Amino acid sequence: MPRGVTPIEVGEAIRKARKAQGLRQDELAGLAGVGNRFLIEVERGKATAQIGRVLHVLSVLGCDIEIRLPGEDGE
């Protein structure tokens, strides 16, 4: 049975992409226009209702998110 992406998985993806691009947390926070504390919490997997800010951080890193609705073929 498929499952959704967890906040921990999102945080790990952001951390991995940030490190792959050679960015420090404070640098990415500045580029994305978010606070350093916010980015640290997201990378640690803290659940947040501020999904727009999380999506913006992912966008700054060039990451895509794919949402598949039930019944849609993911292939």
N, CA, C and O atoms as CSV, one atom per row, in Angstrom:
chain,resi,resn,atom,element,x,y,z
A,1,MET,N,N,0.847,-1.189,0.000
A,1,MET,CA,C,0.000,0.000,0.000
A,1,MET,C,C,0.883,1.240,0.000
A,1,MET,O,O,1.791,1.337,0.825
A,2,PRO,N,N,0.643,2.196,-0.904
A,2,PRO,CA,C,1.467,3.393,-0.964
A,2,PRO,C,C,1.291,4.265,0.267
A,2,PRO,O,O,0.248,4.233,0.921
A,3,ARG,N,N,2.300,5.028,0.572
A,3,ARG,CA,C,2.236,5.927,1.719
A,3,ARG,C,C,2.702,7.299,1.302
A,3,ARG,O,O,3.345,7.457,0.264
A,4,GLY,N,N,2.383,8.283,2.101
A,4,GLY,CA,C,2.812,9.648,1.810
A,4,GLY,C,C,4.242,9.875,2.248
A,4,GLY,O,O,4.830,9.056,2.954
A,5,VAL,N,N,4.784,10.981,1.828
A,5,VAL,CA,C,6.130,11.373,2.225
A,5,VAL,C,C,6.055,11.978,3.613
A,5,VAL,O,O,5.172,12.789,3.896
A,6,THR,N,N,6.971,11.590,4.473
A,6,THR,CA,C,6.981,12.102,5.841
A,6,THR,C,C,7.818,13.380,5.936
A,6,THR,O,O,8.664,13.633,5.077
A,7,PRO,N,N,7.587,14.181,6.970
A,7,PRO,CA,C,8.426,15.372,7.177
A,7,PRO,C,C,9.910,15.014,7.297
A,7,PRO,O,O,10.768,15.780,6.859
A,8,ILE,N,N,10.213,13.872,7.879
A,8,ILE,CA,C,11.611,13.447,8.009
A,8,ILE,C,C,12.218,13.209,6.631
A,8,ILE,O,O,13.358,13.601,6.379
A,9,GLU,N,N,11.465,12.567,5.737
A,9,GLU,CA,C,11.967,12.316,4.382
A,9,GLU,C,C,12.171,13.622,3.615
A,9,GLU,O,O,13.142,13.760,2.872
A,10,VAL,N,N,11.261,14.575,3.792
A,10,VAL,CA,C,11.416,15.885,3.140
A,10,VAL,C,C,12.682,16.558,3.668
A,10,VAL,O,O,13.480,17.084,2.892
A,11,GLY,N,N,12.860,16.540,4.964
A,11,GLY,CA,C,14.047,17.148,5.571
A,11,GLY,C,C,15.330,16.517,5.082
A,11,GLY,O,O,16.301,17.215,4.792
A,12,GLU,N,N,15.337,15.191,4.990
A,12,GLU,CA,C,16.522,14.493,4.496
A,12,GLU,C,C,16.809,14.859,3.044
A,12,GLU,O,O,17.967,15.019,2.659
A,13,ALA,N,N,15.760,14.991,2.240
A,13,ALA,CA,C,15.936,15.356,0.836
A,13,ALA,C,C,16.513,16.767,0.713
A,13,ALA,O,O,17.398,17.011,-0.108
A,14,ILE,N,N,16.013,17.686,1.525
A,14,ILE,CA,C,16.520,19.057,1.501
A,14,ILE,C,C,17.978,19.078,1.934
A,14,ILE,O,O,18.805,19.729,1.296
A,15,ARG,N,N,18.298,18.378,3.002
A,15,ARG,CA,C,19.680,18.345,3.492
A,15,ARG,C,C,20.617,17.764,2.426
A,15,ARG,O,O,21.691,18.310,2.172
A,16,LYS,N,N,20.206,16.668,1.813
A,16,LYS,CA,C,21.031,16.020,0.791
A,16,LYS,C,C,21.262,16.947,-0.400
A,16,LYS,O,O,22.388,17.063,-0.882
A,17,ALA,N,N,20.207,17.608,-0.877
A,17,ALA,CA,C,20.335,18.526,-2.012
A,17,ALA,C,C,21.200,19.728,-1.642
A,17,ALA,O,O,22.009,20.183,-2.450
A,18,ARG,N,N,21.032,20.237,-0.434
A,18,ARG,CA,C,21.825,21.395,0.010
A,18,ARG,C,C,23.307,21.046,0.041
A,18,ARG,O,O,24.142,21.798,-0.462
A,19,LYS,N,N,23.624,19.906,0.632
A,19,LYS,CA,C,25.029,19.495,0.730
A,19,LYS,C,C,25.615,19.195,-0.645
A,19,LYS,O,O,26.777,19.506,-0.904
A,20,ALA,N,N,24.823,18.595,-1.523
A,20,ALA,CA,C,25.296,18.289,-2.876
A,20,ALA,C,C,25.646,19.567,-3.634
A,20,ALA,O,O,26.503,19.557,-4.518
A,21,GLN,N,N,24.980,20.666,-3.282
A,21,GLN,CA,C,25.244,21.952,-3.939
A,21,GLN,C,C,26.277,22.782,-3.181
A,21,GLN,O,O,26.568,23.920,-3.550
A,22,GLY,N,N,26.827,22.196,-2.118
A,22,GLY,CA,C,27.880,22.870,-1.365
A,22,GLY,C,C,27.409,24.069,-0.574
A,22,GLY,O,O,28.182,24.996,-0.328
A,23,LEU,N,N,26.141,24.063,-0.169
A,23,LEU,CA,C,25.585,25.190,0.578
A,23,LEU,C,C,25.551,24.889,2.072
A,23,LEU,O,O,25.270,23.765,2.488
A,24,ARG,N,N,25.842,25.913,2.871
A,24,ARG,CA,C,25.615,25.818,4.315
A,24,ARG,C,C,24.146,26.134,4.577
A,24,ARG,O,O,23.464,26.699,3.723
A,25,GLN,N,N,23.668,25.768,5.756
A,25,GLN,CA,C,22.269,26.042,6.095
A,25,GLN,C,C,21.957,27.530,6.034
A,25,GLN,O,O,20.910,27.920,5.516
A,26,ASP,N,N,22.846,28.362,6.553
A,26,ASP,CA,C,22.574,29.804,6.548
A,26,ASP,C,C,22.556,30.360,5.122
A,26,ASP,O,O,21.812,31.299,4.837
A,27,GLU,N,N,23.360,29.796,4.231
A,27,GLU,CA,C,23.363,30.251,2.838
A,27,GLU,C,C,22.046,29.915,2.149
A,27,GLU,O,O,21.453,30.759,1.477
A,28,LEU,N,N,21.593,28.670,2.323
A,28,LEU,CA,C,20.322,28.274,1.718
A,28,LEU,C,C,19.175,29.070,2.311
A,28,LEU,O,O,18.278,29.498,1.585
A,29,ALA,N,N,19.193,29.275,3.620
A,29,ALA,CA,C,18.136,30.064,4.257
A,29,ALA,C,C,18.069,31.458,3.635
A,29,ALA,O,O,16.980,31.967,3.370
A,30,GLY,N,N,19.221,32.072,3.403
A,30,GLY,CA,C,19.260,33.396,2.791
A,30,GLY,C,C,18.729,33.382,1.363
A,30,GLY,O,O,17.965,34.263,0.970
A,31,LEU,N,N,19.137,32.381,0.590
A,31,LEU,CA,C,18.672,32.269,-0.794
A,31,LEU,C,C,17.163,32.057,-0.874
A,31,LEU,O,O,16.496,32.585,-1.764
A,32,ALA,N,N,16.634,31.276,0.071
A,32,ALA,CA,C,15.209,30.934,0.056
A,32,ALA,C,C,14.353,31.965,0.791
A,32,ALA,O,O,13.125,31.912,0.721
A,33,GLY,N,N,14.987,32.894,1.491
A,33,GLY,CA,C,14.239,33.913,2.223
A,33,GLY,C,C,13.519,33.376,3.444
A,33,GLY,O,O,12.449,33.856,3.816
A,34,VAL,N,N,14.125,32.373,4.061
A,34,VAL,CA,C,13.554,31.819,5.293
A,34,VAL,C,C,14.593,31.949,6.393
A,34,VAL,O,O,15.778,32.139,6.120
A,35,GLY,N,N,14.148,31.846,7.629
A,35,GLY,CA,C,15.065,31.919,8.754
A,35,GLY,C,C,15.907,30.663,8.884
A,35,GLY,O,O,15.479,29.573,8.504
A,36,ASN,N,N,17.108,30.825,9.424
A,36,ASN,CA,C,17.997,29.692,9.634
A,36,ASN,C,C,17.350,28.656,10.556
A,36,ASN,O,O,17.446,27.455,10.302
A,37,ARG,N,N,16.693,29.112,11.623
A,37,ARG,CA,C,16.030,28.199,12.567
A,37,ARG,C,C,14.972,27.381,11.840
A,37,ARG,O,O,14.854,26.178,12.077
A,38,PHE,N,N,14.196,28.015,10.956
A,38,PHE,CA,C,13.164,27.308,10.193
A,38,PHE,C,C,13.799,26.190,9.374
A,38,PHE,O,O,13.320,25.056,9.386
A,39,LEU,N,N,14.885,26.514,8.656
A,39,LEU,CA,C,15.533,25.518,7.814
A,39,LEU,C,C,16.093,24.367,8.645
A,39,LEU,O,O,15.979,23.205,8.253
A,40,ILE,N,N,16.686,24.678,9.771
A,40,ILE,CA,C,17.215,23.630,10.659
A,40,ILE,C,C,16.093,22.694,11.089
A,40,ILE,O,O,16.255,21.474,11.070
A,41,GLU,N,N,14.964,23.260,11.474
A,41,GLU,CA,C,13.834,22.437,11.920
A,41,GLU,C,C,13.273,21.582,10.787
A,41,GLU,O,O,12.912,20.425,10.999
A,42,VAL,N,N,13.199,22.154,9.581
A,42,VAL,CA,C,12.711,21.379,8.441
A,42,VAL,C,C,13.660,20.218,8.153
A,42,VAL,O,O,13.214,19.092,7.934
A,43,GLU,N,N,14.966,20.487,8.153
A,43,GLU,CA,C,15.938,19.427,7.891
A,43,GLU,C,C,15.889,18.332,8.958
A,43,GLU,O,O,16.218,17.179,8.682
A,44,ARG,N,N,15.489,18.686,10.145
A,44,ARG,CA,C,15.371,17.693,11.222
A,44,ARG,C,C,14.046,16.937,11.165
A,44,ARG,O,O,13.824,16.015,11.950
A,45,GLY,N,N,13.167,17.320,10.244
A,45,GLY,CA,C,11.913,16.598,10.073
A,45,GLY,C,C,10.776,17.084,10.934
A,45,GLY,O,O,9.791,16.371,11.125
A,46,LYS,N,N,10.899,18.299,11.462
A,46,LYS,CA,C,9.812,18.848,12.265
A,46,LYS,C,C,8.599,19.109,11.376
A,46,LYS,O,O,8.701,19.782,10.351
A,47,ALA,N,N,7.480,18.583,11.771
A,47,ALA,CA,C,6.243,18.808,11.018
A,47,ALA,C,C,5.879,20.287,11.123
A,47,ALA,O,O,5.958,20.879,12.200
A,48,THR,N,N,5.486,20.871,10.011
A,48,THR,CA,C,5.146,22.284,9.990
A,48,THR,C,C,3.949,22.506,9.079
A,48,THR,O,O,3.758,21.788,8.098
A,49,ALA,N,N,3.157,23.497,9.411
A,49,ALA,CA,C,2.014,23.836,8.573
A,49,ALA,C,C,2.421,24.850,7.504
A,49,ALA,O,O,1.588,25.249,6.691
A,50,GLN,N,N,3.668,25.266,7.492
A,50,GLN,CA,C,4.137,26.280,6.567
A,50,GLN,C,C,4.647,25.630,5.284
A,50,GLN,O,O,5.800,25.813,4.895
A,51,ILE,N,N,3.787,24.883,4.651
A,51,ILE,CA,C,4.166,24.107,3.472
A,51,ILE,C,C,4.652,25.001,2.336
A,51,ILE,O,O,5.527,24.598,1.570
A,52,GLY,N,N,4.108,26.188,2.217
A,52,GLY,CA,C,4.558,27.094,1.166
A,52,GLY,C,C,6.034,27.430,1.285
A,52,GLY,O,O,6.743,27.495,0.281
A,53,ARG,N,N,6.493,27.642,2.495
A,53,ARG,CA,C,7.906,27.944,2.713
A,53,ARG,C,C,8.770,26.731,2.420
A,53,ARG,O,O,9.855,26.867,1.855
A,54,VAL,N,N,8.304,25.543,2.796
A,54,VAL,CA,C,9.047,24.315,2.512
A,54,VAL,C,C,9.143,24.112,1.006
A,54,VAL,O,O,10.211,23.777,0.494
A,55,LEU,N,N,8.047,24.310,0.299
A,55,LEU,CA,C,8.052,24.161,-1.158
A,55,LEU,C,C,9.003,25.164,-1.807
A,55,LEU,O,O,9.668,24.841,-2.791
A,56,HIS,N,N,9.070,26.369,-1.266
A,56,HIS,CA,C,9.974,27.375,-1.817
A,56,HIS,C,C,11.432,26.947,-1.622
A,56,HIS,O,O,12.245,27.094,-2.534
A,57,VAL,N,N,11.766,26.421,-0.445
A,57,VAL,CA,C,13.129,25.934,-0.194
A,57,VAL,C,C,13.472,24.841,-1.206
A,57,VAL,O,O,14.561,24.850,-1.781
A,58,LEU,N,N,12.555,23.907,-1.426
A,58,LEU,CA,C,12.786,22.849,-2.410
A,58,LEU,C,C,12.979,23.437,-3.805
A,58,LEU,O,O,13.837,22.976,-4.557
A,59,SER,N,N,12.198,24.441,-4.151
A,59,SER,CA,C,12.302,25.086,-5.454
A,59,SER,C,C,13.663,25.754,-5.632
A,59,SER,O,O,14.264,25.648,-6.701
A,60,VAL,N,N,14.155,26.438,-4.602
A,60,VAL,CA,C,15.455,27.090,-4.664
A,60,VAL,C,C,16.548,26.058,-4.947
A,60,VAL,O,O,17.521,26.352,-5.642
A,61,LEU,N,N,16.385,24.854,-4.407
A,61,LEU,CA,C,17.354,23.783,-4.622
A,61,LEU,C,C,17.164,23.079,-5.967
A,61,LEU,O,O,17.971,22.226,-6.338
A,62,GLY,N,N,16.121,23.425,-6.685
A,62,GLY,CA,C,15.864,22.793,-7.975
A,62,GLY,C,C,15.203,21.430,-7.861
A,62,GLY,O,O,15.251,20.637,-8.802
A,63,CYS,N,N,14.589,21.150,-6.724
A,63,CYS,CA,C,13.927,19.862,-6.506
A,63,CYS,C,C,12.479,19.921,-6.992
A,63,CYS,O,O,11.823,20.959,-6.901
A,64,ASP,N,N,12.003,18.811,-7.501
A,64,ASP,CA,C,10.616,18.679,-7.933
A,64,ASP,C,C,9.879,17.763,-6.976
A,64,ASP,O,O,10.466,16.850,-6.395
A,65,ILE,N,N,8.602,18.011,-6.819
A,65,ILE,CA,C,7.744,17.135,-6.032
A,65,ILE,C,C,6.678,16.601,-6.963
A,65,ILE,O,O,6.076,17.349,-7.734
A,66,GLU,N,N,6.454,15.327,-6.888
A,66,GLU,CA,C,5.421,14.703,-7.709
A,66,GLU,C,C,4.319,14.201,-6.798
A,66,GLU,O,O,4.570,13.494,-5.822
A,67,ILE,N,N,3.105,14.576,-7.130
A,67,ILE,CA,C,1.944,14.111,-6.380
A,67,ILE,C,C,1.123,13.237,-7.297
A,67,ILE,O,O,0.709,13.666,-8.374
A,68,ARG,N,N,0.890,12.016,-6.872
A,68,ARG,CA,C,0.071,11.098,-7.656
A,68,ARG,C,C,-1.218,10.840,-6.903
A,68,ARG,O,O,-1.206,10.414,-5.748
A,69,LEU,N,N,-2.318,11.098,-7.563
A,69,LEU,CA,C,-3.614,10.855,-6.952
A,69,LEU,C,C,-3.973,9.375,-7.090
A,69,LEU,O,O,-3.487,8.702,-7.999
A,70,PRO,N,N,-4.812,8.873,-6.202
A,70,PRO,CA,C,-5.226,7.483,-6.309
A,70,PRO,C,C,-5.771,7.198,-7.698
A,70,PRO,O,O,-6.569,7.964,-8.238
A,71,GLY,N,N,-5.333,6.094,-8.260
A,71,GLY,CA,C,-5.800,5.688,-9.584
A,71,GLY,C,C,-4.953,6.205,-10.728
A,71,GLY,O,O,-5.116,5.757,-11.863
A,72,GLU,N,N,-4.049,7.143,-10.457
A,72,GLU,CA,C,-3.163,7.633,-11.502
A,72,GLU,C,C,-1.966,6.710,-11.630
A,72,GLU,O,O,-1.434,6.220,-10.634
A,73,ASP,N,N,-1.553,6.481,-12.856
A,73,ASP,CA,C,-0.390,5.638,-13.102
A,73,ASP,C,C,0.874,6.466,-12.918
A,73,ASP,O,O,1.030,7.502,-13.564
A,74,GLY,N,N,1.764,6.032,-12.058
A,74,GLY,CA,C,2.982,6.770,-11.790
A,74,GLY,C,C,4.095,6.478,-12.766
A,74,GLY,O,O,5.178,7.049,-12.640
A,75,GLU,N,N,3.876,5.635,-13.709
A,75,GLU,CA,C,4.921,5.257,-14.666
A,75,GLU,C,C,4.878,6.145,-15.881
A,75,GLU,O,O,5.683,5.977,-16.796
